[in-house]
Amino acid sequence: MNVLTAQTTGRATVQTVGRRLGHWVSMLLLLVASLATLLPATGAMASGGVAIPKQNWSFAGMFGTFDNAALKRGAQVAVQSCMTCHSIKYIKFDQLRQFGVSEQEVKTWAESQGRTKKDAMLSGMEAAAAKEAFGVVPPDLSLITKARKGYEDYVFGILTGYASAADVALAQRVMADGKVSGEEAKEVASQLQLDLRHPDKMGEVLKRIVAGENFNRYFPGHFFAMPAPLSDGAVVYSDGTENSRNQLARDVVTFLAWAAEPTQMERKSLGIKVLLYLFVLTIMLYAVKRRIWAKVH
């Protein structure tokens, strides 16, 4: 009898420990899943192992929100600059009213592309003309912030990663004697994020920069058909915000992030509610479990 009692007690103890362990594992998994949405994304790498600078975006993270003023400015940049060549086909002009663009502005912007406010945001440039001009049809920008590694940081890097006039002048001085060496070579390598350990390859890149090709620090391969789409003062903001190239880039990337998922704020709100519901439900189920098993013991 004593042996049977000991075996029964042992099994009960093991079951109790197992139940408690399972409970704490479940709680831990729920906590990890919740915290994962709050962790910042790590910086992406461009070609040649070049790190794309991490940016702070107001809409990033579980509790991030879009700035309507930035969205409106970004939409203006997209229409007046990007849509010269690119389309944003999954968004209609009339949808821009969701964040404060006026009826008249929507109408004016749509007409600038030969469209009406009910039309999709399609570029006024025909695909055949674009291919003839650039060699390829410029990609649609509707999902561009989700289609590239690095997301918004990558797009911002592309828009701001072109060689400046000062960079070109420095490259010209470095290549004046045909040799990649000296302090100026180190300076241009640092500014353009080139690998000085391979002077021959770096020399070829500098020659192409001096020749006027479109160099970009963060684009794989560094050279592509699109010339720098933004420059200081390219778009004049009606709200008086500075219109430097970096500001234009930040605003248009914010808009493109919205265009990729216009319902992002609703999704986040629903997600927070679901997590809160699961948290409360877990506590309730744990309390019920304690009450039920208390009677057994």
C-alpha positions as CSV (number, residue, x, y, z in Angstrom):
1,M,0.0,0.0,0.0
2,N,2.8,2.4,0.8
3,V,4.5,1.7,-2.5
4,L,1.2,2.4,-4.4
5,T,0.7,5.6,-2.5
6,A,4.3,6.7,-3.2
7,Q,3.8,6.0,-6.9
8,T,0.5,7.9,-7.1
9,T,2.0,10.8,-5.2
10,G,5.0,10.8,-7.5
11,R,2.9,10.9,-10.6
12,A,0.8,13.7,-9.2
13,T,3.9,15.7,-8.5
14,V,5.2,15.2,-12.0
15,Q,1.9,16.2,-13.5
16,T,1.8,19.3,-11.3
17,V,5.3,20.4,-12.3
18,G,4.5,19.7,-16.0
19,R,1.4,21.8,-15.8
20,R,3.2,24.7,-14.2
21,L,6.1,24.5,-16.6
22,G,3.7,24.5,-19.6
23,H,2.0,27.5,-18.1
24,W,5.2,29.5,-17.8
25,V,6.4,28.5,-21.2
26,S,3.1,29.8,-22.7
27,M,3.4,33.1,-20.8
28,L,7.0,33.4,-22.0
29,L,6.1,32.8,-25.6
30,L,3.3,35.4,-25.4
31,L,5.7,37.9,-23.9
32,V,8.3,37.3,-26.6
33,A,5.7,37.7,-29.4
34,S,4.5,40.9,-27.9
35,L,8.0,42.4,-27.5
36,A,9.1,41.3,-31.0
37,T,6.9,44.0,-32.5
38,L,8.5,46.7,-30.4
39,L,12.1,45.8,-31.3
40,P,13.8,48.1,-33.8
41,A,14.8,46.6,-37.1
42,T,18.5,46.2,-37.8
43,G,20.1,48.2,-40.5
44,A,20.2,46.6,-43.9
45,M,23.3,46.2,-46.1
46,A,23.7,47.5,-49.6
47,S,26.0,46.1,-52.3
48,G,29.6,45.6,-51.2
49,G,28.6,45.4,-47.5
50,V,27.7,49.1,-47.3
51,A,25.5,49.7,-44.3
52,I,22.3,51.8,-45.1
53,P,21.9,54.4,-42.4
54,K,19.1,53.7,-40.0
55,Q,16.5,56.4,-39.9
56,N,13.9,57.3,-37.2
57,W,10.4,57.2,-38.7
58,S,7.3,58.5,-36.8
59,F,5.3,55.5,-38.1
60,A,7.7,52.8,-37.1
61,G,7.0,50.4,-34.3
62,M,3.8,49.2,-32.6
63,F,2.8,52.7,-31.4
64,G,4.1,54.7,-34.4
65,T,1.7,57.0,-36.3
66,F,1.8,58.9,-39.5
67,D,2.3,62.7,-39.5
68,N,-0.4,64.1,-41.8
69,A,1.6,67.2,-42.6
70,A,4.5,65.0,-43.7
71,L,2.2,62.8,-45.7
72,K,0.7,65.8,-47.5
73,R,4.2,67.2,-48.3
74,G,5.3,63.7,-49.4
75,A,2.3,63.4,-51.8
76,Q,3.3,66.7,-53.3
77,V,6.8,65.5,-53.9
78,A,5.6,62.3,-55.4
79,V,3.3,64.0,-57.8
80,Q,5.6,66.9,-58.8
81,S,8.8,64.9,-58.9
82,C,8.5,61.1,-58.8
83,M,5.5,60.8,-61.0
84,T,7.4,62.4,-63.9
85,C,8.5,58.8,-64.6
86,H,7.0,56.5,-61.9
87,S,3.4,55.4,-61.2
88,I,1.8,54.6,-57.8
89,K,-1.0,52.6,-59.4
90,Y,-2.6,51.1,-56.2
91,I,-3.6,54.6,-54.9
92,K,-6.2,56.9,-56.4
93,F,-5.7,60.6,-56.4
94,D,-8.9,61.1,-54.4
95,Q,-7.5,58.9,-51.5
96,L,-5.0,61.7,-50.8
97,R,-7.8,63.6,-49.1
98,Q,-7.6,61.2,-46.2
99,F,-4.7,63.1,-44.7
100,G,-5.7,66.7,-45.5
101,V,-5.0,67.3,-49.2
102,S,-7.8,69.7,-50.4
103,E,-10.3,68.9,-53.2
104,Q,-8.7,71.6,-55.4
105,E,-5.2,70.3,-54.8
106,V,-6.3,66.7,-55.7
107,K,-7.8,68.0,-58.9
108,T,-4.8,70.0,-59.8
109,W,-2.3,67.2,-59.1
110,A,-4.4,64.7,-61.1
111,E,-4.7,67.1,-64.1
112,S,-0.9,67.5,-64.1
113,Q,-0.7,63.8,-65.0
114,G,-3.5,64.0,-67.4
115,R,-5.9,62.2,-65.0
116,T,-9.0,62.9,-62.9
117,K,-9.3,62.6,-59.2
118,K,-11.0,59.3,-59.5
119,D,-8.1,57.8,-61.5
120,A,-5.2,55.8,-60.1
121,M,-1.9,57.7,-59.7
122,L,-0.4,56.7,-63.0
123,S,2.5,58.6,-64.5
124,G,1.9,60.8,-67.5
125,M,4.9,59.3,-69.2
126,E,4.0,56.4,-71.5
127,A,5.9,53.1,-70.9
128,A,7.4,53.1,-74.4
129,A,8.8,56.6,-73.9
130,A,10.2,55.7,-70.5
131,K,11.9,52.6,-71.9
132,E,13.4,54.6,-74.7
133,A,14.7,57.3,-72.4
134,F,16.0,55.0,-69.6
135,G,16.4,51.6,-71.2
136,V,13.9,50.1,-68.7
137,V,10.4,51.0,-67.6
138,P,10.6,52.7,-64.2
139,P,9.1,50.5,-61.5
140,D,5.8,51.3,-59.9
141,L,6.3,52.8,-56.4
142,S,3.1,51.5,-54.7
143,L,5.0,48.8,-52.8
144,I,8.6,50.0,-53.1
145,T,9.1,50.5,-49.3
146,K,8.1,46.8,-48.7
147,A,9.8,45.4,-51.8
148,R,13.4,46.2,-50.9
149,K,15.6,45.0,-48.1
150,G,16.0,47.9,-45.7
151,Y,12.4,49.1,-46.4
152,E,12.0,52.8,-45.9
153,D,15.7,53.2,-45.0
154,Y,16.7,51.8,-48.3
155,V,14.5,54.1,-50.3
156,F,15.7,57.1,-48.3
157,G,19.3,56.0,-48.9
158,I,18.7,55.8,-52.7
159,L,17.2,59.2,-52.8
160,T,20.0,60.8,-50.9
161,G,22.9,58.6,-51.9
162,Y,23.9,60.2,-55.2
163,A,27.4,61.7,-55.6
164,S,27.2,65.5,-55.0
165,A,29.1,68.1,-57.1
166,A,31.7,68.2,-54.4
167,D,32.1,64.4,-54.6
168,V,32.6,64.6,-58.4
169,A,35.1,67.4,-58.0
170,L,37.0,65.3,-55.5
171,A,36.9,62.3,-57.7
172,Q,38.3,64.4,-60.6
173,R,41.3,65.5,-58.4
174,V,42.0,61.9,-57.3
175,M,42.0,60.7,-60.9
176,A,44.0,63.6,-62.2
177,D,47.2,61.6,-62.2
178,G,45.5,58.3,-62.9
179,K,46.4,56.8,-59.5
180,V,44.1,56.0,-56.6
181,S,46.3,56.9,-53.6
182,G,46.9,59.7,-51.0
183,E,44.7,61.4,-48.5
184,E,42.2,62.6,-51.1
185,A,41.6,59.0,-52.2
186,K,40.9,58.1,-48.6
187,E,38.5,61.0,-48.3
188,V,36.5,60.1,-51.4
189,A,36.5,56.4,-50.4
190,S,35.0,57.4,-47.1
191,Q,32.4,59.8,-48.6
192,L,31.3,57.5,-51.3
193,Q,31.7,54.3,-49.2
194,L,34.1,52.7,-51.6
195,D,36.7,50.0,-50.8
196,L,40.2,51.5,-50.9
197,R,41.7,48.1,-50.5
198,H,40.9,47.5,-54.2
199,P,42.3,50.6,-55.9
200,D,41.8,49.2,-59.5
201,K,38.1,48.7,-58.9
202,M,37.8,52.0,-57.1
203,G,39.5,53.7,-60.0
204,E,37.0,52.3,-62.5
205,V,34.2,53.6,-60.3
206,L,35.7,57.1,-60.1
207,K,36.3,57.2,-63.8
208,R,32.6,56.5,-64.4
209,I,31.6,59.2,-61.8
210,V,33.9,61.7,-63.6
211,A,32.3,60.7,-66.9
212,G,28.9,61.7,-65.5
213,E,27.3,58.4,-64.9
214,N,24.6,58.1,-62.1
215,F,26.5,56.9,-59.1
216,N,24.7,55.9,-55.9
217,R,26.3,54.8,-52.6
218,Y,23.5,52.3,-51.7
219,F,22.3,50.9,-55.1
220,P,23.7,47.4,-55.8
221,G,26.4,47.9,-58.4
222,H,26.4,51.7,-57.7
223,F,25.3,52.8,-61.2
224,F,21.8,52.8,-62.7
225,A,19.7,54.6,-65.2
226,M,17.8,57.0,-62.9
227,P,19.5,60.4,-62.4
228,A,19.2,62.1,-59.0
229,P,15.4,62.7,-58.7
230,L,15.6,65.2,-55.9
231,S,17.6,68.3,-55.2
232,D,17.5,71.3,-52.8
233,G,14.5,73.4,-53.6
234,A,13.0,71.0,-56.2
235,V,9.6,71.3,-54.7
236,V,8.2,74.4,-52.9
237,Y,6.1,73.6,-49.8
238,S,3.0,75.7,-49.2
239,D,3.4,75.3,-45.4
240,G,6.9,76.9,-45.4
241,T,8.8,73.7,-44.4
242,E,12.4,73.7,-45.5
243,N,12.7,72.0,-48.9
244,S,16.2,70.6,-48.7
245,R,16.9,67.3,-50.5
246,N,16.9,65.4,-47.2
247,Q,13.6,66.9,-46.2
248,L,12.0,66.1,-49.6
249,A,13.3,62.6,-49.3
250,R,12.0,62.0,-45.8
251,D,8.5,63.3,-46.7
252,V,8.2,61.3,-49.9
253,V,9.4,58.1,-48.2
254,T,6.8,58.7,-45.5
255,F,4.1,59.0,-48.2
256,L,5.3,55.9,-50.0
257,A,5.2,54.0,-46.7
258,W,1.6,55.0,-46.4
259,A,0.9,54.2,-50.0
260,A,2.2,50.7,-49.5
261,E,-0.3,50.1,-46.7
262,P,-2.9,52.8,-46.2
263,T,-4.6,50.8,-43.5
264,Q,-1.4,50.5,-41.4
265,M,-2.7,52.5,-38.5
266,E,-5.9,50.5,-38.3
267,R,-3.9,47.3,-38.3
268,K,-1.7,48.5,-35.5
269,S,-4.8,49.6,-33.4
270,L,-6.4,46.2,-33.9
271,G,-3.1,44.4,-33.1
272,I,-2.8,46.3,-29.8
273,K,-6.4,45.4,-28.9
274,V,-5.8,41.7,-29.7
275,L,-2.7,41.6,-27.5
276,L,-4.5,43.2,-24.6
277,Y,-7.4,40.8,-25.1
278,L,-5.0,37.8,-25.1
279,F,-3.2,39.1,-22.0
280,V,-6.5,39.5,-20.1
281,L,-7.7,36.1,-21.3
282,T,-4.4,34.5,-20.2
283,I,-4.8,35.9,-16.7
284,M,-8.5,34.7,-16.6
285,L,-7.6,31.2,-17.8
286,Y,-4.8,31.0,-15.3
287,A,-7.2,32.0,-12.5
288,V,-9.7,29.4,-13.7
289,K,-7.0,26.7,-13.9
290,R,-5.9,27.5,-10.3
291,R,-9.5,27.2,-9.0
292,I,-10.2,23.9,-10.8
293,W,-6.9,22.2,-9.7
294,A,-7.2,23.6,-6.2
295,K,-10.2,21.3,-5.7
296,V,-8.2,18.3,-6.9
297,H,-5.4,18.9,-4.5
